[in-house]
Amino acid sequence: MGQLDGKTAVITGAANGIGLAAAELFVAEGARLLLIDLDEAALGDISGHLGPNVSYHVADVSQAESAGRYTRDAIERYGRIDIAILNAGIEGDVGPIGKVSLATFDRVMAVNLRGVWLGLSALMPAMKAGGGSIVITSSIGGLKGTPMLAPYGASKHAVIGLMKSAAVEGAPDRIRVNTVNPGPIDTRMIGAIEMGRNPSDPAAARRAGVTRIPLQRYGQPAEVAAMMLFLASDASSFCTGATYQVDGGSLSS
Ligand SMILES: NC(=O)c1ccc[n+]([C@@H]2O[C@H](COP(=O)([O-])OP(=O)(O)OC[C@H]3O[C@@H](n4cnc5c(N)ncnc54)[C@H](O)[C@@H]3O)[C@@H](O)[C@H]2O)c1
């Protein structure tokens, strides 16, 4: 028996990295999924590979109409939404305050913060009837400073604020809302950040990053997906309004 048997989930940013790992784990645990991403080709491949319980919807989560559309699509396909993983995110340009452009700030906020706000605004009314679990992907950058990535860090702090308000508002309708806060995870994003920090020697940026992690390695996307599964499933039925680190001990060092 799967931990998500009979449940329906939407996952944003599902075509790569952490969102893809969550899709793989959730379908193996019995969920029916609607995957959302900008990357249509990858979504097509993934849904073909993951089988008949997986559909996809191409959308830019920062666009005002997107969340309403993917929410309606999920309801039309499956009848209801039990779980939402609001995970789509971008890192933006790496650089010090004063050098990073306003365009970078605006785009990072549009995807990472506005995208989550739009998702909550469409999903919470739709989940009211049956309750459920919403998991937002924040970061350890939402709990401490992120030098050279200030807009990214600000966006990841801001979604924790949204999560806390949504958790209190959602509680009477049995909608739980939490954040997952990963440390460095081995995906495209961390590779781009390493390149931005040290363009001539990104491997040196990686070595320096790993030495700051008590477990002395980057995490794997599946290790974040495992926390998302816990928060999505009934195993976490008394958990709402909180941050859940998956960071190899980074925040404690
Ligand atoms: N990798 C890390 O070290 C790390 C650490 C902490 C938090 N996170 C967070 O985890 C989440 C997933 O990151 P990842 O590492 O898997 O990155 P990734 O780049 O591998 O995957 C991100 C996915 O989001 C999609 N996406 C980007 N902008 C979008 C938009 N506007 N609309 C729809 N989809 C969009 C991309 O196409 C991609 O498939 C992000 O929110 C990120 O900030 C990552």
The ligand as an ORCA input file, in Angstrom:
! r2SCAN-3c Opt
* xyz 0 1
  N      19.246     22.884     -5.604
  C      19.423     23.474     -4.454
  O      20.541     23.494     -3.910
  C      18.263     24.120     -3.735
  C      18.446     24.508     -2.401
  C      17.392     25.115     -1.725
  C      16.190     25.322     -2.370
  N      16.040     24.956     -3.665
  C      14.750     25.216     -4.300
  O      14.221     24.016     -4.816
  C      13.331     24.312     -5.886
  C      13.686     23.417     -7.061
  O      15.017     23.736     -7.468
  P      15.963     22.693     -8.223
  O      17.251     22.724     -7.512
  O      15.252     21.412     -8.437
  O      16.169     23.516     -9.593
  P      16.037     23.086    -11.117
  O      16.484     24.281    -11.881
  O      16.678     21.775    -11.353
  O      14.463     22.875    -11.312
  C      13.577     23.952    -11.256
  C      12.394     23.666    -12.160
  O      11.495     24.797    -12.076
  C      11.078     25.123    -13.391
  N      10.709     26.540    -13.455
  C      11.546     27.612    -13.345
  N      10.866     28.742    -13.508
  C       9.565     28.378    -13.733
  C       8.385     29.103    -13.979
  N       8.385     30.452    -14.056
  N       7.227     28.421    -14.148
  C       7.214     27.074    -14.105
  N       8.309     26.327    -13.879
  C       9.476     26.984    -13.700
  C      12.274     24.804    -14.278
  O      11.908     24.650    -15.636
  C      12.786     23.520    -13.632
  O      12.170     22.379    -14.191
  C      13.477     25.814     -6.170
  O      12.413     26.512     -5.570
  C      14.785     26.145     -5.492
  O      14.866     27.505     -5.130
  C      17.047     24.352     -4.367
*
